[in-house]
């Protein structure tokens, strides 16, 4: 659902330029992606803690992944 909404945001608003003709919930795409990012990070964090990975290693991986995205 988030991917479809994000595609509609990019197509309708940026490429087509016809946003006024459609009633799409494009304002919800970014918040849904943000929510899913937080939920997936929490799931990953729990799995790392369950495997016994120490906090310093988790922090290093998180920072490295964040810098990769930036």
N, C-alpha and C positions, 0 to 999 in steps of 0.2 A: 504494500500500500504506500509506504514511504517513497519507494523508488518510482512508482507511477506518478505520485504527486510531484516529486522533484523533476521528473521528466516533463511534466506538464508546465511547471514553472519555467523551465529553460526554453521549452518550445514556444509556449504561448506568449510569455512576456518578452523574451529576448529575441527569438528568431522570427516569429510570425508578426508580432506587434499588434495583435488583435485581441488584447486582453479584455476589452470592454464588451465584446460579444459573447463571452463565456462566463458562466458562473462556476468557477473551479475553486476548491478550497486550497489555493496555492499558499496561503499564509501559514498553513500548518506543517509544511514540508520540513522546514529547518528545525522547528521544535521537536518533531518526531525523530529526526536524525539525532538530535542532541540527546533525547531521552534514550534512544537505542544505544548510543555510544556509552552512556553511563551505566546502563543495565549490562551491556556486554563486558565492560571493564570490571564490574562487580563480580560477574560470573567467573571471569578469568582470574581475578584476585583470589576468590574463594578456592578455585582449583589449585592455584599455586600454593596457598597456605595449607591445603589438604595434602599436597605432595611433600610438605616440609621445607619448602624453599624459604630461606631467611629474608627478612625485611629489606636488608641492604640490596640483595640481588633483585628483588621485586622492584625496588626503587630505580635501580640502574636500568632494568628492562623497560620500565614505564617511561623514564626520561628519554631513553634511546628511541623508543617508538614515537614519542611525542615530537622529538626533533626530526625524525624521518618524515612525519606528516607535514611539518612546517616547511 
